[in-house]
Amino acid sequence: MTPRRRRRDLSREEIELWRHVTQDVAPQPGAVRPAAPEAEAPAAPAAAAAKPAAPAPRAYPAAGYTPPAPAAAKAAPLNALGRALRQRIARGRAPIDGAIDLHGMRQAEAHHALHSFILRHHAQGSRVVLVVTGKGSRLGEAGEAGVLRRSAPHWLASADWRAMIVGFEQAGRGHGGDGALYVHLRRRRGD
């Protein structure tokens, strides 16, 4: 028999976030909305209090730049790069405007880094970028290696990113092969 874990109390930030997320949600007919719990400030350990918090990286790198609305992205399907563009990139005849290497990052950290990278390059008007995930050395649940290698295509295909991405596909051998992706970015409106 496994021991039961004690439920932890929610922090003030978690409660405020929950209130913000659920403020527009109406309960089902006949249901009563439960009262939100009040937050008690948890006592922070002395070692954790001594560490300064790392500043969060800017999500929107260019002043005055706002990413495209996700609603417009739902209608835009993802396309492959096309044979001619892919060959030009693989042979070094078409430029790669930027590259990011996600090796050694945890999944959440890699997701944030990739999202910031895509936003920045879309704002700069880049056309093709390289995302290096690595092939992975540990086996996942399905017996496949590489958590980031499996996750990156899902992130790139999500509706929130679709307004910035035309398509993506596996990179050529010279750029990482199975462990990398070419990502074709959309042109910004007005460019």
Order of alpha helices (4+ residues) and beta strands (2+ residues): alpha-alpha-alpha-alpha-beta-alpha-beta-alpha-alpha-beta-beta
